[in-house]
Amino acid sequence: MNATSVVMREWRRAQTAQAARANQAEALRQERDAAQLDATQARERAAELAGELAQARAEVFLQFLDGARQRRLLDVQPLGRTNEAEFFGYSKKAAQVS
């Protein structure tokens, strides 16, 4: 073997190693980008869930208030009055007609 072939072999080995490192670096960049995308999507989903939770809490609260309103509307009777209204001149003492 001469010196030129040894140098060429080492140069090819260095080029192969450099290509392998470049491929590893690209794979790491892709993983990093995917992780960042996942993190962004996770933050967006968390914000969506927080909004849905707030909406659900508001709906439960409003349903509670609506239930209270519905109960107040049931069987409404004025306070301090009888259940039946009496007509003018109508009482237990009725005029007797003969």
CYANA upper distance limits for C-alpha pairs under 8 A (distance plus 0.5 A):
  1 MET  CA      5 SER  CA      7.02
  1 MET  CA      6 VAL  CA      7.61
  2 ASN  CA      6 VAL  CA      7.10
  3 ALA  CA      7 VAL  CA      6.62
  4 THR  CA      8 MET  CA      6.60
  5 SER  CA      9 ARG  CA      6.54
  6 VAL  CA     10 GLU  CA      6.70
  7 VAL  CA     11 TRP  CA      6.51
  8 MET  CA     12 ARG  CA      6.63
  9 ARG  CA     13 ARG  CA      6.68
 10 GLU  CA     14 ALA  CA      6.56
 11 TRP  CA     15 GLN  CA      6.59
 12 ARG  CA     16 THR  CA      6.56
 13 ARG  CA     17 ALA  CA      6.63
 14 ALA  CA     18 GLN  CA      6.50
 15 GLN  CA     19 ALA  CA      6.59
 16 THR  CA     20 ALA  CA      6.64
 17 ALA  CA     21 ARG  CA      6.69
 18 GLN  CA     22 ALA  CA      6.62
 19 ALA  CA     23 ASN  CA      6.62
 20 ALA  CA     24 GLN  CA      6.66
 21 ARG  CA     25 ALA  CA      6.54
 22 ALA  CA     26 GLU  CA      6.63
 23 ASN  CA     27 ALA  CA      6.61
 24 GLN  CA     28 LEU  CA      6.63
 25 ALA  CA     29 ARG  CA      6.63
 26 GLU  CA     30 GLN  CA      6.64
 27 ALA  CA     31 GLU  CA      6.70
 28 LEU  CA     32 ARG  CA      6.54
 29 ARG  CA     33 ASP  CA      6.58
 30 GLN  CA     34 ALA  CA      6.57
 31 GLU  CA     35 ALA  CA      6.55
 32 ARG  CA     36 GLN  CA      6.61
 33 ASP  CA     37 LEU  CA      6.55
 34 ALA  CA     38 ASP  CA      6.51
 35 ALA  CA     39 ALA  CA      6.54
 36 GLN  CA     40 THR  CA      6.59
 37 LEU  CA     41 GLN  CA      6.55
 38 ASP  CA     42 ALA  CA      6.44
 39 ALA  CA     43 ARG  CA      6.64
 40 THR  CA     44 GLU  CA      6.68
 41 GLN  CA     45 ARG  CA      6.51
 42 ALA  CA     46 ALA  CA      6.51
 43 ARG  CA     47 ALA  CA      6.70
 44 GLU  CA     48 GLU  CA      6.75
 45 ARG  CA     49 LEU  CA      6.60
 46 ALA  CA     50 ALA  CA      6.58
 47 ALA  CA     51 GLY  CA      6.74
 48 GLU  CA     52 GLU  CA      6.70
 49 LEU  CA     53 LEU  CA      6.50
 50 ALA  CA     54 ALA  CA      6.69
 51 GLY  CA     55 GLN  CA      6.66
 52 GLU  CA     56 ALA  CA      6.61
 53 LEU  CA     57 ARG  CA      6.64
 54 ALA  CA     58 ALA  CA      6.67
 55 GLN  CA     59 GLU  CA      6.67
 56 ALA  CA     60 VAL  CA      6.68
 57 ARG  CA     61 PHE  CA      6.68
 58 ALA  CA     62 LEU  CA      6.58
 59 GLU  CA     63 GLN  CA      6.49
 60 VAL  CA     64 PHE  CA      6.65
 61 PHE  CA     65 LEU  CA      6.85
 62 LEU  CA     66 ASP  CA      6.51
 63 GLN  CA     67 GLY  CA      6.54
 64 PHE  CA     68 ALA  CA      6.91
 65 LEU  CA     69 ARG  CA      6.72
 66 ASP  CA     70 GLN  CA      6.56
 67 GLY  CA     71 ARG  CA      6.70
 68 ALA  CA     72 ARG  CA      6.84
 69 ARG  CA     73 LEU  CA      6.92
 70 GLN  CA     74 LEU  CA      7.02
 72 ARG  CA     76 VAL  CA      7.78
 77 GLN  CA     81 ARG  CA      8.43
 77 GLN  CA     83 ASN  CA      7.87
 86 GLU  CA     90 TYR  CA      6.79
 86 GLU  CA     91 SER  CA      7.98
 90 TYR  CA     94 ALA  CA      7.47
